[in-house]
Amino acid sequence: MAETMTQTAVLILLGPPGAGKGTQARMLEEKFGLVQLSTGDLLRAAVAAGTEAGQQAKAVMDAGGLVSDDIVLAILKDRMAEPDTRNGVILDGFPRTAKQAAALDALLEEQGLQLGAAISLDVDDAAMVERVSGRYTCANCGEGYHDSFKKPAVAGVCDKCGSTEFKRRADDNAETVGSRLAAYHEQTAPLITYYEGKGALKRVDAMGEIDRIAADLAAIVKTVTA
């Protein structure tokens, strides 16, 4: 059963690919009744629903363009007005720039809401390269494995279904992961500075055990919604 919030929680989750944002967001959803809002999911849902902002987004995407901040904010505003967000939301993938962050501040002020925290899932880049580039899955059942941290009990045989076929994502290699991390740090640095200046930035060491990270995040949520 989700814990009851005394005020609507608006949280931003920052972190590079592979930092565990999706896993942690799902755990926060379950514990606190929050709703994870990712930009990609919002756009797809708005287009499918045929909302005014969704139709605008579809026209831009069909033309091969990038959806403007104004359209994304309009879609976000519509989604945050739905009843299931009353306990709060976790924003994943927006904002990406200081300009977007300022626009989000204006939207929250318009809605009578305040940002609870921008939480940075901090990682060690070298360890992240090893973590992500070593991942692979069973081609049959999807069970996850790792070259160093989680090998099958019997080499070459899936623990779960007994298949001997495995696969890796094409982009899960050291060079690609390193490039994605570098791009993330470059793009996110202005956001870190922005939210530090507002006193809203919280940091969590995202290199430890999942349950420990979840406990650290839960403590932050409780603090900002008390």
SULPE-V582389 format. One record per helix or strand of 2 or more residues. SS is the DSSP state (H for helix, E for strand). FROM is the first residue (numbers start at 1). TO is the last residue. If there is no record, write none. Layout:
BEGIN
SS/FROM/TO
SS/FROM/TO
END
This chain:
BEGIN
E/9/14
H/21/32
E/35/38
H/39/49
H/52/62
H/69/80
H/83/85
E/88/92
H/98/110
E/117/122
H/125/133
E/135/138
E/144/146
E/166/167
H/174/197
E/201/205
H/210/225
END
